[in-house]
């Protein structure tokens, strides 16, 4: 049975960052109206100083915020005083969300990591997210569409045609990135002329794009582009074919909201074996009166399959699936001292 979210009230504000900072709202679910766009919001308040630190004997810890209902709401966590995220602590959403807004009315000290890495939401389409209204009534906003995905690619036919694929395309302004294109090996004249490497998908305001799968064609039938193409909700499945009774190849699945399946080949057979990592970069919003960052603030993509696994299996050839696209990190503060890292990068594609 699908869980339902009860919306308490519609609240109209001028923007997301300042409007929810200044609004006096109790914990609950709301519809927030900004510049003609409605955002479903899950709001959590903390009224005292909050400190997330490692306990004795711990070397790392993840603090997960919000409910476990994926893809339905924007998570807003409002700290009415001060927040400290200690070294070794990761602060993130419990599951995929249509953005996470960490609002600190006092001082924010980050020595760990505040992140929406691999928390991008699975949505049919994005929407403009109006973060901040400027004095001239213009907006700082995340556009509904991020970078476009990589197109399907037809490698040149011939013996020993190997390629690294392509990284995803960076988003412009505050936009998210696209998924990358998988790598390939083509070691045959027959069957290679019509072989295509599948496309990746573009990003949207709530998620980076999904990466394409890898392709191997060795003395085998042609394969259509759709075989390794990513979909809107999944990294591309890999395809690996070889009719030789000795050689064996590995092709990695692409990363995405759900990672694509990898493939191995021998005697012309193919099957799933490992897969690309789950997750895309999401939307991260951060407000603080003062921010001191010596840790990391991030919303990165996930890795395609391949690399170490393939080499350990002693394949004759191994090519990796593409990584998923990075998200978008948006920081607003009166005073910032940043000696740490801020990252919204996509992840790599493994290669031979």
N, C-alpha and C positions, 0 to 999 in steps of 0.2 A: 504494500500500500504506500502510495506517495505521500510524503509529509507535506502539510500545507503551512503557509506562512500567513498569519493574521496581520493585516495592516491596520494600525491604530488611527492614523489621522494624516491628512495632507498638510504639509508645512511648506509655505512659499518663502524662498530666500533669494537673495541677489546672486549668490554663488555657493559653491560647496565648502570651500575652506573657511572663509569668514562667517558664512551663514550658520554653519553647524558649530563653529567655535563659539559664537555669541548666543545661539539658541539655548533656552532653558528647557531641555527635553529629558524625560526620564528614560530608563532602559526600555527598549521595545523596538518594534518594527514600524517604519514610517514610509510614506511616499513624500519625497522632497521635490518640489517644483522649482526649476531654475531656467529662466529664459526659454520657456516652452518645452523643456525636457523634464520628464519625470524619472526619478531614480528611486528604486526600492532600497531602503536602508535598514540595516540591523545595527542598532546603537547600544553600546555598552559604556557605562560611566564608572570611573574610579575616583573617589573623592578625597583620598589621602595620598601621601607620597607612596610611590610604588618602586620597589627595588627587586629586580630579577637577578639573582646571583647563583653561582654553583654552591651546592652543599658540600660538606666535607666528603672527600673521596670521589666526587664527581669530576670528570674531565670535560664534559660537554652536557648541554641540556637544551631542549627545545620547549619554548613556551608557546602553546597554540591558542589562538584567540578566536572567539566566535563559535557559532553552532556548526554542525556537520552537514548542513544542507548545501550542496554544491550549486553554483551557477545562477542563483536566484537573486542575491542581494549584494549590495555594497556594504562592507563591514566598516563601521566607524567606531573607534575606541578612543574615548575622551578621558584624558587624565587631567583632573582639575587642579592639581598641584604639580609635583615634579616626578620625573621618570628616570630611572637608571637601568640600563641593560648592561650587565657585567660581562667581563671577558669570558668567552666560552659559551655564552648564552645566545640562542637564536630565537628571535621573536617573529612569529609569522601567523598567517591565518590557518585555521584547522583544516580547511579544504579549499577548493577553487572558489574564488569570489569575484564579483564584478567590481574589483578594486578594494583596497584596504587603506583607510585614512586613519593615521595615528595622530591625534590632536593633543598636544601637551601645552597647557596654559602657563606652566612655569618653565623650569629648566629641564632639558633633555640631555643626559649624558649617555652616549653609546660607546661601549667598549667591546661589544659583541657584534651581532649582526641583526639588523632589522630588514626583513626581506619578503618579497612576493615572488621569488624564484620558484618556478614550476607550479604556480598557483593561478595562472591565467584561466579565465572562465570560458566554458564551452557555450557560446552564444551564436545564434543565427546571424546576427549582425551587431556591430557596435553602435554607439551614439556619441555625439559630441558631449564631452564631460567638461562643464564650465566651472573651472577651479577657482578663479579669482577675477573679480571685476575691478578693472583699473579706474583711475580717476576720470579718464576721458570716456568711460562707459564701454570701452573695448574689453575683451576677455583674454585671460590666459586659459587655454583650454587644450584638452587632449582630443584630437580629431577622431571621428568615428572610424575612419579607415587609416590603417598604418601603411607600411611599405607593401608594394605588390610582390607576389610570389615569383619565384624563378619559373620560366617557361620550360616545357619539355624540350629535350635536346636530343638530336640525332647525331651520334658519333660517326666519324668517317669509317666506312667499312675497310677491313684489312687485317693482316696479322699483327698481333701485339699492339693493339690500340688501347692504351690505358689512360685514364683521366682521373683527376682529383675532384671533379664536381666543382661546385661554386658555393661560397658562403652566402648566407641570406643577405638581403638588401636592408640597409639601415633606414629606420624611419626618419622623417623630416620633422623638425620642430620638436614637439612632445610626442610624436607618433611612435608606435611600436614597430619592431622589425619583422621581416618575413622569415620563413623557414629557408634552409639551404637546400642545395641540390646534391644528391648522393654521388659517390664515385662509381667507376665502371672499369671492367676488363672485357675486351672483345678480342678473341684469339682465333678468328675464323673468317674466311671469305663467305662461305655459304651460310645463310641464316643471319648475317650481320647487316646486310644492306638495309633491311627494314626494321632494325632494332632501335628503340627509343628509350631514353632515360626520362623518367617521369618528372612532372612538375611539383613544386612546393606550393604552399598557400601563403597568402598575404596576412598581415596582422590587422587587428582592429583595436578599438580603444580599450578592450578588456583582455586582450591576449595577443602575444606574438604568433607568427604563423607556424605551421607544421612542416617538418622537413621531409624530403623525398627519400625513398629507399635506394639502395645500391643495385647495380645490374652486372651480371656476368653472363656472357654468351660465348661458348666454346664448342664449335662444331655442332651447333644445335639450332633448332627452329628459331625464327624471328619472334620477338616478343613485343607486344604493343606498349605504348607509353603508359597506359592506364595501370599496368602491372605495378609500377614503382611510384606512381603519383600519390601524393598526400591528398587527403580529403579534408573537409572543414573541421572534422573532429578527430582525425587520426593521422599519425605519421605514415609515410608510404611503406608498404610491404616490399621487401627486397625480392629479387628474382635471380636465380643462379641455375644455369644449365650447362652440362658437359656430357657428351656421349662416350668419352674415353673411359676405359675401365681402370685406369691408373690414377689420373689426375683428380683432384678434388678441390673445390673452390668454396669460399665463404663470401656472402654478401649481406651487409648489415641493414637492418630496418631503420627507418627514419624516426626521430623523436617527434612527439606531438602530444596533444591533449591525452591521447592514448598512443603509446609507442607502436610503430609498425613492426610486423614480424620479420625476422631475419630468415635467410635461406642458405642451404648448402647443396652442393651438386655432386653427383657421382652416378654414372650410367644413366644420365638424363633425368634423374629424379630430383625433386626439390621438397623441402619441408621446413617447418618453422623451428627455429633454434635460437634461443635468446630473443631479444627484441630491442628496439630503440627505447630510450627512457621515456617515462610518462611526464608530461608537464611542459608548459610554455611560460614565458615571462608574463607577469600580470601588471596591473595598474597599482602603483604605490604612491600614496600621498602622505606628506609629513608636514606638520606645523609645530613650531615651538617658539616660545618667547626667546630663549637662547638655546643654541644647539652646539654641543661639543662632541665631535665625532672622532674617535681614534680607532674605531672598528670598521664595519662595513655596512653600507646601506645599498640594497641591491634588488633587482628584479630581472634575473637572467633566464635564458632558455635552458634546455636539457640536451644531453648528448645522444647522437645517433649510435647504433650498435656497431661493434667491430673492435679493432685495435688489439688489446691484450688478449682477449678471448680467442680471437682468430689465430693469432700467432702461437698461443699455447697449444692449439689443436693441430699444429703443423700442416696447415693447408698449403697447397701449391701456390695459391693466390688468395688474397683477402682484400676486399674493399669495403669501406664503411658507409653506413647510412648518414644522412645529414642531420645536423642539430636543429632544434626549434628556435624560433625567434625570441629576441630579448623583449622585455616589457618596457615600461616607462616609469621613471622615478621623478617625482615632483616635490621639491622641498621649498617651504616658505618659513622664514624665521626673521626676527628682528636683528639677531646677532648670530653669526656662524663662525665657529672655529673648527676647521676641518683638517685634521692631520691623518685621516683614514682614507677609505676608498668608497666611491660612489659608482655603481656599475649597473648598466642595463643591457649588457652584451648578449648576443646570441651565443649558442654553444657550438663546438667544433664538430666537423664530420670526421670520423675515423678514416684512415687511409692506409694502404699497404706501404 
